Amino acid sequence: MHRKNLLSLFWLLMPYLLWAQVTGKISGRVVDANSGQPLPCVNVQIVGTSRGASTDMNGEFYILNLQPGAYVLEFSMVGYQTVRL
């Protein structure tokens, strides 16, 4: 009887195990190239997607729940040249 209960529990949890995926995050800090001061409110976007973030008051940002891989980021802010990395 114990084995039957364990097997039933496995089948109930199977969809959740299959749904779990490996995800990652991109994080960083944006600073002025000349002064080294952090830049708040910089728009950071993953090129070719609608995913992105804005830097906080310390110039830090993070984008969560990404599939592992390589991404091109675009950084833009009024008064600065747009940069792609």
N, C-alpha and C positions, 0 to 999 in steps of 0.2 A: 504494500500500500504506500509506503514511503517513497518508493521510486516513481510511482504514478503521480504523486503530488509534485515531486521535483520536476518531472517532465512537463506537467501542466503549467507550472510556474515558468519554466523555460519558454514555452510557447507563448505565454502571456507577455513576457518581457522581450521577445524577439523583435517586434517592430521598433522598440525604443533603442535596442542595440544596433539595428541596421540604420536608424535615423541619425545616430551619433556620427559626426564627421570630424576630421582633423581640420581645425581652423587656426588661423594665425592673426597677427596684428602687425601693422606698420606704425611705428612711433618715431618721434624725433623732436628736434629743437631747431627753430629757425632764428638766425642771428644776422645782423647787419655785417656785411663782409669787411667794411672799413673799421667800424667801432667795436664790433663784437657784442653789441647790445642786443638783447632779445627783442624780436619783433612780434607784438601782439596783433591779432586780427588778420593774419595772413591766411588766404584761402589756399587749401591744399586739396587737390583733386587727383584721383586716379584717372589718367588719360583713357578715353574710350568708355568710361562708365559714368554713372551718376553718383558714385561713392566719393566721399571726401570728408574734410573736417576744417576747422578753423583753429588757429593757434590761440592759446590762452595768454594771460598777461606776462607769463614767463617765456613765451615763444614756443611752448611745447604743444604737441598734437599727437593724436593716435586715431587710427582707423581699425575697427574691430571686425571679427568674423569674416576673414578673407581666406580664400582657398590658397594653399601653398603655391608659390610661383614667383615669377618676376613681374614687376609692375613699373610703369613710368608715371612719375608724379609731376604735377604742374603746380608751381608756387606763384601766386599773384597777390599783389598789394598795390594800392594807389600810390603813386610816387616812386615805384620801383619797377625795374624791368622784370617781366615774367620769365621764370626759369623752369626748365624741364630736366629732371634727373631720372 
